[in-house]
């Protein structure tokens, strides 16, 4: 089990993984379609997208949390 003190890092990694898997798959399908080389192109796309998603999630997560807390009611 992972210590609770690493919850933010774990959240960012899980979010980045999920978003990069979905987005790289969708963008690969839209741009090149599904054929015999789809999984090769998909994996190549994902290996680029995952590190980018980690950086983006690291930057956006604190801002999104603050914005959500400001929007949500205080009850």
Protein Blocks (a to p, Z undefined) as FASTA:
>chain_A
ZZfklmmmmmmmmmmmmmmmmmmmmmmmmmnopafklmmmmmmmmmmmmmmmmmmmmmmm
mmmmmmmmmmpccZZ
